[in-house]
Amino acid sequence: MNLRPRATTAAALNRRSAPQPIPRRRTAFERQVWQVTAQITEFKLEDDDDIHLILYDHGAYMIAEMPAPSCLSRRTRDRRAIVNVRRVFESRCGPATDSWQPLGAVVRISGVGFWDFPHRQTGAAGNYAELHPVTGLRVLAGCA
């Protein structure tokens, strides 16, 4: 796993070809931390207690997810950063609820590449590429 963020755009991640069938952390994309500067248009607490962020950048949407700390094992790589980024996000931008909340904050966000599958999620990339889990977040504008 390469934990050093590699700069890209949501549009570039949307153009990547999704493998078939969807593997679990076996592709180079899923073994890399990616960094995108984007607007968070909305966020929501999902049923699995992940916070879903809808990112918009260069004409493309994609999802980033912040898992609940209780869902992470003690051996999760970069666990401290994953837990901290969620805490910082909610303290600066407000707590996530089970309803979509508009935001409009511009952030530099880092997360591990993840190939999801279509399951009617709002804000998904065309190829279902995500940043999951989020490992870093810097608010550039829009939150306290």
VEXGU-828858 format. One record per atom (N, C-alpha, C): z, y, x. Coordinates in steps of 0.1 Angstrom, whole numbers, padded with zeros to 4 digits, always signed. Each point is the difference from the previous one (the first is absolute). Layout:
ZYX...
# end
This chain:
+0000-0012+0008+0000+0012-0008+0000+0012+0009-0009+0010-0003-0001+0012+0008+0007+0011-0009+0012+0004+0004+0008+0009-0007-0003+0015+0004-0009+0002+0009-0004+0013+0004-0011+0005-0010+0003+0011-0008-0010+0004-0010-0014+0003+0005-0010-0004-0007-0014+0003+0003-0005+0010-0010-0004+0012+0003-0004+0010-0009-0013-0004-0007-0001+0002-0013-0012-0003-0008+0001+0009-0012-0009-0003-0010+0000+0007-0013+0000-0010-0011+0004+0004-0012+0000-0009-0011-0015-0004-0003-0009+0009+0002-0014-0003-0003-0005-0011+0010+0004+0001+0013-0004-0011+0009+0007-0013-0003+0012+0000-0005+0006-0013-0003-0006-0005-0013-0005+0008-0009-0007-0004-0012-0013-0007+0003-0006+0004+0012-0013-0006+0004+0001-0013+0006+0011-0004+0004+0002-0013+0007-0003-0011-0010-0006-0011+0006-0003-0012-0009+0013-0008-0001+0003-0003-0012+0012-0009-0003-0004-0014+0003+0008-0008+0007-0003-0014+0002+0002-0008-0013-0008-0011-0001+0001-0008-0011+0002-0015+0005+0010-0007-0005+0011+0005-0008+0009+0009+0007+0009+0007-0007+0009+0010+0006+0011-0008+0008+0000+0002+0013+0010-0006+0009+0013+0007-0001+0010-0005+0006+0013+0007+0001+0003+0002+0015-0002+0013+0004+0003+0005+0014-0007-0008+0011-0013-0004-0003-0007-0007+0010-0012+0008+0006-0003+0011-0006-0011+0008+0005+0005+0011+0009-0009+0005+0008+0003+0011+0009+0005+0012-0008-0006+0002-0012+0004+0011-0008+0015-0001-0004+0004-0012-0003+0014-0003-0005+0010-0001+0011-0005+0001+0012+0009-0001+0012+0001+0013+0007-0004+0011-0007-0001+0013+0006+0008+0010-0009+0007+0010+0006+0005+0011-0008-0010+0011+0001-0004+0005-0012-0010+0010-0002+0007+0013-0004-0006+0011+0004+0006+0013-0004-0011+0009-0006+0004+0005-0012-0009+0008-0008+0007+0013-0004-0007+0011+0001+0004+0013-0006-0006+0001-0014+0009+0001-0010-0005-0001-0014+0009+0008-0009-0004+0002-0012+0008+0005-0011+0006-0012-0008+0013+0001-0002+0006-0010-0010-0002+0007-0013-0009-0006-0009-0002+0006-0013+0010-0004-0010+0005-0013+0001+0011-0005-0009+0008-0011+0007+0012-0002-0005+0008-0011+0005+0008-0006-0012+0004-0013+0002+0007-0007-0010+0008-0012+0006+0011-0003-0007+0007-0012+0004-0005-0011-0009-0005-0011+0007-0006-0011-0006+0010-0010-0004-0004-0010-0008+0009-0011-0005+0007-0008+0012-0008-0001+0011+0006-0007+0012+0009+0009+0009+0003+0012-0005+0008+0010+0007-0007+0007+0012-0013-0003+0002-0008+0007+0010-0003+0014-0006+0000+0010+0008-0005+0013-0004-0015+0000+0003-0008+0002-0010-0015+0001+0002-0004+0015+0001-0007+0003+0010-0005+0014+0003-0015-0001-0002-0006+0009-0008-0014+0001+0000-0005+0011+0009-0008-0004+0010-0005+0010+0010-0014+0004-0003-0003+0012+0003-0014+0005-0002-0004+0008+0013-0011-0004+0005-0005+0006+0013-0015-0002+0001-0007+0010+0004-0014-0001+0002-0008-0006-0011+0004+0003-0013-0007-0005-0011+0003-0015-0004+0011-0005+0006+0003-0014-0002+0015-0001-0004+0003-0010-0008+0014-0003-0004+0004-0014+0007+0013-0001+0002+0006-0013+0004+0015+0000-0003+0006-0011+0001+0014-0002-0003+0007-0002+0013+0012+0006+0001+0010-0003+0011+0012-0004-0007+0007-0010+0006+0013-0005-0007+0011+0000+0010+0012+0004-0006+0013+0000+0007+0008-0011-0007+0002-0011+0007+0008-0011-0006+0015+0004-0001+0006-0007-0010+0015+0002-0002+0007-0006+0013+0010+0006+0005+0007-0006+0012+0005-0014-0003+0004-0003-0012+0005-0013-0004-0011-0011+0001-0012+0004+0000-0011-0010+0001-0004-0003+0014+0006+0007+0010-0003-0002+0014+0010-0008+0006-0005-0010+0008+0010-0009+0007+0006+0008+0012+0010-0004+0005+0007+0006+0012-0010+0000+0012-0009-0010+0000-0009-0002+0011-0013+0007-0001-0002+0008-0011-0012+0007-0002-0003+0010+0012-0012-0001+0005-0004+0009+0011+0001+0014-0005+0006+0009+0008+0001+0014-0003+0007+0003-0013+0010-0009-0003+0007+0001-0012+0007+0014-0002+0006+0004+0011+0007+0013-0001-0009+0011-0004-0012+0001+0006-0009+0011-0003-0005-0002-0015-0002-0012-0005-0005-0002-0013+0011+0004-0010+0012-0003+0002+0011+0004-0009+0002+0015+0001+0000+0006+0012+0002+0014+0002-0011+0009-0007-0012-0004+0001-0011+0008-0005+0001+0001-0016+0004-0011-0006+0002+0001-0014+0012+0009-0004+0011-0001+0007+0011+0009-0002-0004+0015+0002-0007+0003+0011-0004+0013+0002-0009+0005-0011-0010-0008-0004-0009+0004-0010+0007+0004-0013+0009-0009-0005+0007+0003-0012+0010+0012+0001+0005+0002+0012+0009+0012+0002-0008+0013+0000-0012-0001+0005-0008+0013+0001-0009+0002-0013-0005-0011-0006-0010+0002-0010+0006-0004-0014+0012-0006-0001+0006-0004-0012+0000-0015-0002+0009-0005-0008+0001-0014-0002-0011-0006-0008-0005-0011+0003-0010-0007-0008+0006-0006-0013-0008+0001-0010+0004-0005-0013-0011-0010-0005+0002-0006-0011-0010-0010-0005-0012+0007-0007-0001+0013+0001-0011+0008-0006-0007+0007+0012-0013+0001-0001-0008+0007+0010+0005+0015+0000+0002+0005+0012+0004+0013+0002-0011+0007+0009-0005+0011-0005-0010+0008+0009+0008+0006+0011-0008+0001+0012+0007+0006+0011-0009+0010+0007-0011-0003+0006-0008+0010+0007+0004+0003+0014+0010-0007+0006+0004+0002+0013-0011-0005+0010-0001+0007+0011-0009-0004+0011+0008-0006+0010-0003-0012+0005+0008-0008+0009-0009-0006+0011+0007-0003+0011-0006-0009+0010+0008-0013-0001-0007-0010-0005+0007-0013-0003-0006-0011+0008+0009-0009+0004-0003-0011+0008+0004-0013-0007-0008-0010+0001+0004-0013-0006-0009-0011+0005+0005-0012-0002-0007-0012+0004-0011-0003-0010-0012-0003+0005-0011-0003-0009+0003-0013-0008-0004+0000-0012+0002-0011-0009-0011-0001-0010-0005-0012-0001-0011-0003-0010+0007-0005-0013-0001+0008-0010+0005-0004-0013-0011-0006-0009+0003-0004-0012-0010-0006-0009+0000+0009-0013-0010+0000-0007+0000+0008-0013+0010-0006-0010+0009+0009-0004+0009-0004-0011+0004+0013-0008-0011+0008-0003+0001+0012-0008+0009+0010+0005+0002+0001+0014+0008+0010+0005-0007+0014+0000+0008+0010-0003-0005+0014+0000-0002+0005+0014-0012+0007+0003-0002+0006+0013-0005-0009+0011-0004-0012-0003-0004-0009+0010-0013+0004+0007-0001-0004+0013-0012+0002+0007-0011-0010-0006-0012+0004+0001-0011-0009-0005+0001-0014+0005+0004-0002+0013+0001-0013+0006+0015-0005+0000+0009+0007-0006+0014-0003-0002+0008+0000+0014-0005+0008+0009+0007+0002+0013+0012+0009-0004+0012-0003+0006+0012+0007-0002+0007+0003+0014+0009+0009+0000+0010+0001+0010+0013-0005-0005+0004-0012+0005+0011-0007-0006+0006-0010+0011+0012+0003+0005+0009+0011-0004-0003+0013+0007+0005+0011-0005-0001+0013+0006+0011+0000+0012-0004+0004+0012+0009+0000+0011+0003+0013+0005-0008+0010-0004+0003+0014+0004-0005+0010-0010+0006+0012-0001-0004+0010-0010+0005+0013+0005-0010+0009+0001+0004+0014+0004-0006+0009-0011+0008+0007-0008-0004+0009-0010-0005+0013+0006-0013+0003-0002-0006+0012+0006+0001+0012-0010-0001-0003-0013+0002+0010-0010+0003-0006-0014+0008+0007-0008+0001-0004-0014+0014-0006-0004+0008-0004+0009+0014-0005-0004+0010+0009+0008+0012+0000-0006+0011+0008+0006+0003-0004+0015
# end
